[in-house]
Amino acid sequence: MTEVAVGSLPGPVLGRLRFGWYAYGWAAQTFEVTVLSVFMSRYLPAVAEHAVGQRGRLYVLGIPIAPGSLFTYTISLGSVLLVVLMPLVGAIADRTGRKRALLFSFGYLGALSCVAMVSVGLADWQWGAVLFLVAFLAYKCARVVYNSLLPDLAGPEERDRISSVGWAAGYVGGGSLLAINFVGSFVISDSALLARLSLFSAGVWWASFALIPLIILRKLPHTAGVRPVRDGATLVAGFRELADTLRHLRQFPLTLLFLVAYLIYYDGIATVTTLSADYGQQELKLGESTLLSGILLLQFAAFGGVLLLGRLANRWGAKRVIVGSLVMWVGIVVTAYFLRAGSAAQFYGMVLLVSLVLGGSQALSRSLFASMIPRGKEAEYFSLYEISSSGTSALGPLVFGLTLQNTGSYRSAIFSLIIFFVIGLVVLLTTNVRKAIVAAGNVPPSTLSR
């Protein structure tokens, strides 16, 4: 198979391919919002507590586990598995060129796992944990392939905008289903039934809307790294390709330095967003409806925020805008420390501030990293990128937990996260991004200074 350059594709064809890419983000983001952030994070511990009692213990391979920790331990297990699984998926995708097949194989595996969650009863904690683990792994592996398609669909001058639009589409898709489920909470009084139906709806939404990109992306361009696999040895070839990627990564030290910067500041972003509901409930004493409506507000407000930062990147360059967003993240952490308990208005104001930089800082990081990757290695390098954001984001919660344990203050704990944004900002500032792009054999966008 031969490589097809982005610029050689007719405008209408390229536009349809991009629409298909956006559509997958619209479809799959429901896992992040409905399953991961809102419903399974509370339903799985509730099922476990119903099975053994709040003070009882679950036993997995003979190891006692507190029921309230089942969800977080399942994510931890998934994160460990992803450290090995995602680079392997990336290597296979690049070697075989079967990105579309891999994207939708993992995508539909994740969607069907969510559909099956409707069968998780109040005593089925093992079944619920297995389904969630499978959906989590499938979603993350599909995202590796999804991100690796960005260089195939956008040249250097358009990459920031395309990445931002894709991220924005995901926010609207995830927020739309959450809004439907939020309305359902006023109709269905049984919280367990509401959770099961919401999880089911996430799978149906994911599978249904994924039909659009499944059809449209049939004419994806092939990348330069495709090589035939003999004797069906795809798995073995994947391991060999992974070893080759890790061995040659040292040839691109500036790409690696950016990856380190992203690992650090994304750990701060993920921890703030993951623990914000807990902070709102425990420290700010906000009610369930306020917290849920805040999450819903974030989804739709972040749509505008990510497009705004994308437009700013077209004018001033992605690196400058990311630097500015990290400075704003520092301000957000400081402001969160001073929020008044019981003030829903201040909490909503904080949500709006977060929405300005949440998606944009991630979308522009993705597009910037895409420019630092050697052609033909997109999926492999994005697997390492996803490990940074999915497989190793554990230091932030650890710092938060240790600060809370030693001070007894949620305010001090949230403030401690400022260190991730400061260190990440310093590392990013020392990274010569333009030089990294040139070293990878790519053309820097004209708006990028350094």
C-alpha positions, -999 to +999 in steps of 0.1 A: +000+000+000+012+035-008+010+067+012-016+092+002-007+128+012-033+150+028-028+177+003-035+153-026-070+144-015-099+164-032-115+189-009-149+172-006-132+138+001-110+152+028-140+171+043-160+139+045-131+120+061-128+148+087-165+147+094-162+110+100-134+115+124-154+141+143-184+118+144-164+091+162-154+116+189-191+125+192-200+088+196-173+076+219-171+106+244-202+092+261-179+067+278-158+094+294-188+114+306-217+090+313-198+058+322-165+069+336-172+103+353-208+101+364-226+067+367-202+038+369-179+056+394-208+055+419-229+025+408-200-001+409-191+008+446-228+008+455-232-027+440-202-039+459-214-024+492-248-040+487-232-074+482-210-074+513-220-043+533-201-011+538-176-026+562-174-059+545-147-071+521-146-083+486-122-111+477-104-110+444-078-139+440-078-141+478-070-104+482-095-085+505-108-052+489-130-026+505-162-023+484-158+015+480-124+010+464-136-015+437-140+012+410-106+029+416-088-005+418-104-016+385-091+016+369-057+010+384-056-026+370-068-013+336-041+014+336-014-012+343-026-034+314-027-004+291+010+003+296+016-029+277-015-031+255-016+004+240+019+004+225+012-030+211-020-018+195-002+012+181+026-010+167+001-033+150-019-004+136+012+012+120+027-020+107-005-033+091-022+000+082-056-015+094-064+016+115-101+017+106-106-020+114-088-017+147-106+016+156-141+000+151-132-034+165-122-018+198-149+008+196-177-018+192-162-040+219-164-011+243-199-001+232-213-036+236-197-039+270-216-007+281-248-021+266-244-053+287-240-032+319-278-030+321-276-066+333-255-057+364-277-062+393-272-051+429-252-082+438-232-086+405-201-067+414-178-092+396-198-090+364-199-052+367-161-049+372-154-072+343-176-053+319-162-019+330-126-032+327-133-045+291-150-012+281-122+009+297-094-011+278-114-010+245-121+027+247-084+036+255-070+013+227-095+028+202-084+063+212-048+054+203-058+046+168-083+076+167-056+101+176-031+086+152-054+095+123-050+132+129-018+136+108-035+117+080-064+142+079-047+175+085-016+192+074+007+214+097-013+246+092-047+230+099-038+205+126-046+227+156-080+236+142-090+201+132-079+187+166-099+214+184-131+208+163-128+170+170-124+176+207-154+200+207-176+175+189-168+150+217-179+175+243-212+181+226-218+144+221-210+135+256-230+164+270-261+157+249-265+122+263-257+133+298-285+159+294-309+132+284-299+111+314-302+142+336-338+146+325-343+109+332-333+115+368-365+135+374-386+107+359-369+076+374-367+076+412-348+043+415-312+054+414-299+018+406-323+016+376-313+050+364-276+041+365-282+009+346-303+025+319-278+054+316-249+030+312-270+011+286-277+043+268-240+052+266-234+019+248-263+023+224-253+059+216-216+049+210-226+020+188-253+039+168-233+070+160-202+050+153-220+037+122-215+071+106-176+071+107-176+033+101-191+041+066-173+074+059-138+063+069-137+035+044-115+057+022-088+066+048-054+075+033-026+050+040+005+061+058+041+055+049+049+029+076+027+000+063+046-032+058+032-067+050+030-092+078+038-128+067+024-160+081-002-141+101+024-130+126+007-098+134+011-100+172+048-109+169+053-081+145+036-057+169+060-066+197+090-062+174+077-028+162+072-017+197+107-026+207+119-007+176+099+024+186+113+024+222+148+019+209+146+048+184+127+072+207+161+084+220+168+098+185+141+124+192+149+138+226+128+169+222+098+149+213+104+129+245+109+161+265+075+174+253+060+140+263+074+144+298+060+179+300+026+167+289+027+138+314+033+162+342+007+189+335-019+164+323-016+146+356-026+179+372-055+185+348-068+149+353-066+151+391-084+185+393-112+173+370-115+139+386-116+151+422-135+183+416-168+166+424-154+151+456-140+186+465-174+201+459-192+176+480-167+172+509-153+207+513-178+230+496-209+210+509-227+212+476-257+190+468-260+162+442-280+183+417-255+211+418-226+188+411-243+169+383-255+201+367-220+215+370-207+185+350-233+191+324-225+228+322-188+219+318-195+197+288-213+224+268-192+254+279-160+234+271-172+232+235-168+270+232-136+270+251-118+244+229-128+263+197-117+296+212-082+282+220-081+266+186-086+300+170-060+316+192-035+289+182-041+298+146-030+333+154-003+329+180+008+292+177-002+262+198+028+263+222+020+299+233-016+291+238-008+259+258+016+280+280-012+305+285-036+278+295-012+264+320-009+298+336-047+299+338-047+264+354-024+278+381-050+306+387-078+281+388-062+260+415-055+292+436-091+303+431-105+269+441-087+272+474-107+303+482-141+292+471-168+298+497-185+267+511-221+264+501-219+288+472-233+272+441-227+304+421-190+304+428-188+267+419-205+274+386-181+303+380-152+279+386-167+254+361-168+281+335-132+290+341-122+253+338-142+250+306-121+277+289-089+257+291-099+221+297-104+209+262-082+234+244-051+226+264-055+189+256-066+194+219-036+216+212-012+193+230-025+165+207-020+185+175+014+197+186+026+162+195+012+149+161+037+172+144+067+158+163+061+122+152+080+105+123+057+095+094+046+060+096+049+059+134+018+078+144-001+050+162+030+038+180+039+073+193+003+081+202+002+049+222+030+064+243+011+097+244-020+079+257+001+061+283+011+095+296-025+106+299-042+073+307-017+048+320+005+068+344-018+096+358-014+084+394+010+109+409-016+136+411-041+116+432-012+105+454-001+140+461-037+150+467-042+121+491-010+125+510-017+163+515-052+155+527-040+128+550-013+150+566-033+183+568-069+171+570-078+199+546-093+195+511-083+231+504-046+223+510-050+191+490-064+209+459-038+237+462-010+211+463-018+203+427-003+236+416+031+219+415+021+199+384+012+230+364+043+249+374+067+221+367+049+211+334+050+248+324+088+250+330+095+218+311+073+230+282+091+264+280+125+247+278+113+224+249+122+237+214+090+226+197+100+238+162+133+220+164+115+188+175+091+190+145+120+195+120+140+166+136+110+143+131+110+152+094+079+173+094+071+209+084+064+233+114+033+255+111+040+291+103+026+304+136+050+284+157+080+304+169+100+280+190 
